[in-house]
Amino acid sequence: MSTSSAATRLDVKQQPGGPPVLIAETNGDVATWVTVNRDSLRAAATEHGAVLVRGLGLNDRAYVAALFQYLATDLMADREAFASREIHPEGVYASTTWPSHQQMCMHHELSYTLEFPGLMMFACLTAPASGGATAVADARAVLRALPTELVERFAREGWILTRTYNGEIGASVAEVFGTDNREAVEAYCRANYIEFEWQPDGGLRTRQRRHAVLRHPKTGELCWFNQIAFLSEWTMEPEVHEFLVDLYGADGLPFNTRFGNGDPIGQDVVELLNKVYDANTVREPWQAGDLMLVDNIRTAHSREAYDGPRDVLVAMADTVKLADCSPTTEA
């Protein structure tokens, strides 16, 4: 594939209740169609926040990996992960390991890191029998729909992510930091403004304060950009939450979120955030061969519960630095 210098306007169709859809008329030559339309596909993702491309017939992992590399300006490695992923060719991953009967709530990928993907790419090789959509929500609309006082507080204070690595639940220290060497882990934490504390049993607890509202580096629009609800104790299933609190204590949960000043975030706040997400969510069931591009700052995404095998490849692309997004949180 070679890069096309001239972008053409693509016929992206808006649909009620679903993301914008583009039917790729490839005439049997997918490589040429992608080559000609690369820049237009990327522009459509920026313009619409997300675009589902149907008709490419993607069914080969190696080809999908090459496609992702071609469409991206760069591919990012997963970092500070919450669950393990199966790694395919460099920069390409299987979807996060997450129980199929549980919904993965709306979030912006790696919103708790100092560098995060500007573009998410998904390719469906096998569609589930039912459910399993990668749903999306407009982060601008979510920001507008939230109570002004709550937005102003998060914009001013940011949010805090706490994590406890106990070696039993969630990703391990080695999976998250790429090493279990204490000095290397501590160096990463210091470089990324993460407070850390080693526990007597050898476990690790971390705390990092991050921004909740960012300005899109391309469009200048303010976006609700965080994982406050997704990583909250109140988004866990009640029986799971009760079990983990009994086992590890309220301060030892694998992950949790707080207001930027350290105050607990109440269940009512998390339920409100998820309710606003739900009101602004659109979805389209996967079909085998589909491609989806998602602007990770403009648009949150989720994974819905499903039945049957589901094989969706993922790539994180177009690295964005937090400092380029005019974060609103006070120092």
Secondary structure, 3 states (H helix, E strand, C coil): CCCCCCCCCCCCEEECCEEEEEECCCCCCHHHHHHHHHHHHHHHHHHHCEEEEECCCCCCHHHHHHHHHHHCCCEECCCCCCCCCCECCCCCEECCCCCCCCCEEEECCCCCCCEEEEEEEEEEEECCCEECCCCEEEHHHHHHHCCHHHHHHHHHHCEEEEEEECCCCCCCHHHHHCCCCHHHHHHHHHHCCCEEEECCCCCEEEEEEECCEEECCCCCCEEECCCCCCCCHHHCCHHHHHHHHHHHCHHHCCEEEEECCCCECCHHHHHHHHHHHHHCEECCCCCCCCEEEEECCCEEEEECCEECCCEEEEEEEEEEEHHHHCCCCCC
